[in-house]
């Protein structure tokens, strides 16, 4: 059950990045309107599946930029 939920949430995040690739954590979270624990579950799924690349943004408050591979 949790794996299915994680996959569905990962799909929401993936679609947000597909529409506007190269977003920070805050930008993706705002566009998906997910609760933080759900958002982290989906983002972790995408990172584990090697679907998302991470680079540094240079901003201390939102230090990473996520993009689709």
PADO-291992 format. One record per residue: x, y, z of N, C-alpha, C, CB in turn; residue in three letters. Coordinates in steps of 0.2 Angstrom, whole numbers, padded with zeros to 4 digits, always signed. Glycine has a CB too. Layout:
XYZXYZXYZXYZala...
This chain:
+0004-0006+0000+0000+0000+0000+0004+0006+0000-0005+0000+0006unk+0009+0007+0004+0014+0012+0005+0018+0013-0002+0018+0012+0011unk+0020+0008-0005+0023+0008-0011+0019+0011-0017+0026+0001-0013unk+0013+0009-0017+0008+0012-0022+0008+0020-0021+0001+0009-0022unk+0007+0022-0014+0006+0029-0013+0012+0032-0015+0005+0030-0005unk+0018+0030-0013+0025+0033-0015+0025+0034-0022+0031+0029-0012unk+0023+0028-0026+0023+0029-0033+0019+0034-0036+0022+0022-0036unk+0013+0035-0033+0008+0040-0036+0011+0047-0034+0001+0039-0032unk+0014+0048-0028+0016+0054-0026+0022+0056-0031+0019+0055-0019unk+0027+0051-0032+0032+0052-0037+0030+0054-0044+0037+0045-0037unk+0024+0051-0046+0022+0053-0052+0020+0061-0052+0016+0049-0054unk+0017+0063-0047+0015+0070-0046+0021+0075-0047+0011+0072-0040unk+0026+0073-0043+0033+0077-0043+0036+0076-0050+0038+0074-0038unk+0036+0070-0053+0039+0070-0060+0035+0074-0065+0038+0062-0062unk+0028+0074-0065+0025+0078-0069+0026+0086-0068+0017+0077-0069unk+0027+0088-0062+0029+0095-0061+0035+0097-0064+0029+0096-0053unk+0040+0092-0063+0047+0093-0066+0047+0093-0074+0052+0088-0063unk+0042+0089-0076+0041+0088-0084+0039+0095-0087+0037+0082-0085unk+0034+0098-0083+0032+0104-0085+0037+0110-0085+0025+0106-0081unk+0041+0110-0079+0046+0115-0078+0052+0112-0075+0043+0121-0074unk+0056+0110-0079+0062+0106-0077+0067+0111-0073+0065+0102-0082unk+0071+0108-0068+0075+0112-0065+0072+0117-0059+0079+0117-0070unk+0069+0114-0055+0066+0117-0049+0069+0116-0042+0058+0116-0049unk+0068+0120-0038+0071+0119-0031+0065+0115-0027+0072+0126-0027unk+0067+0113-0021+0063+0109-0017+0056+0113-0016+0066+0108-0010unk+0057+0120-0014+0052+0124-0012+0047+0125-0018+0054+0131-0010unk+0050+0126-0024+0046+0127-0030+0042+0121-0032+0051+0129-0036unk+0045+0115-0031+0041+0109-0033+0036+0108-0028+0046+0103-0033unk+0038+0108-0021+0033+0107-0016+0027+0112-0017+0036+0109-0009unk+0028+0118-0019+0023+0123-0020+0018+0121-0026+0026+0130-0021unk+0021+0119-0031+0017+0117-0037+0013+0111-0036+0022+0116-0043unk+0016+0106-0032+0012+0100-0031+0007+0100-0025+0017+0094-0029unk+0008+0105-0020+0004+0106-0015+0003+0099-0010-0003+0108-0017unk+0009+0096-0010+0009+0090-0006+0011+0092+0001+0014+0085-0009unk+0009+0088+0006+0012+0088+0013+0019+0086+0013+0008+0083+0018unk+0023+0089+0017+0030+0088+0017+0032+0081+0018+0033+0092+0023unk+0029+0077+0022+0031+0070+0023+0029+0066+0016+0027+0067+0029unk+0024+0068+0013+0022+0064+0007+0027+0066+0001+0015+0066+0005unk+0028+0073+0001+0033+0076-0004+0040+0072-0003+0034+0083-0003unk+0042+0071+0003+0049+0068+0004+0049+0061+0002+0051+0069+0011unk+0043+0058+0003+0042+0051+0001+0043+0050-0007+0035+0048+0003unk+0039+0054-0010+0039+0054-0018+0046+0056-0021+0034+0058-0020unk+0049+0061-0018+0056+0063-0020+0061+0058-0019+0058+0070-0017unk+0061+0055-0013+0065+0049-0012+0064+0044-0016+0064+0047-0004unk+0058+0042-0018+0057+0037-0023+0060+0038-0030+0049+0036-0024unk+0059+0045-0032+0062+0047-0038+0070+0046-0038+0060+0053-0040unk+0073+0049-0033+0080+0048-0032+0083+0041-0032+0082+0052-0025unk+0079+0037-0028+0081+0030-0028+0081+0026-0035+0077+0026-0023unk+0076+0028-0038+0075+0025-0045+0079+0029-0050+0068+0026-0047unk+0083+0033-0048+0088+0037-0053+0084+0041-0058+0093+0032-0055unk+0079+0044-0057+0075+0047-0062+0076+0055-0061+0067+0046-0061unk+0079+0057-0056+0080+0064-0054+0088+0066-0053+0076+0067-0048unk+0090+0071-0056+0097+0073-0055+0096+0079-0050+0100+0075-0061unk+0102+0080-0046+0102+0085-0041+0108+0089-0042+0102+0082-0034unk+0107+0096-0042+0113+0100-0042+0112+0106-0037+0114+0103-0049unk+0118+0109-0036+0118+0114-0031+0115+0121-0034+0125+0115-0027unk+0111+0124-0030+0108+0131-0032+0112+0137-0030+0101+0131-0030unk+0116+0136-0024+0120+0142-0022+0116+0146-0017+0122+0146-0027unk+0110+0144-0015+0105+0147-0010+0105+0143-0004+0098+0148-0013unk+0107+0146+0002+0108+0142+0008+0101+0140+0010+0111+0146+0013unk+0096+0143+0009+0089+0141+0011+0086+0136+0007+0084+0148+0011unk+0088+0135+0001+0085+0131-0004+0091+0128-0008+0079+0133-0008unk+0095+0124-0006+0102+0123-0009+0102+0118-0015+0106+0120-0004unk+0097+0115-0017+0097+0110-0022+0092+0112-0028+0096+0103-0020unk+0094+0110-0034+0089+0111-0039+0088+0103-0042+0092+0115-0045unk+0082+0102-0043+0080+0095-0045+0078+0095-0053+0075+0092-0041unk+0080+0090-0057+0078+0090-0064+0078+0083-0066+0083+0094-0068unk+0074+0082-0071+0073+0075-0073+0079+0073-0077+0067+0074-0078unk+0081+0066-0077+0087+0064-0081+0084+0062-0087+0090+0058-0077unk
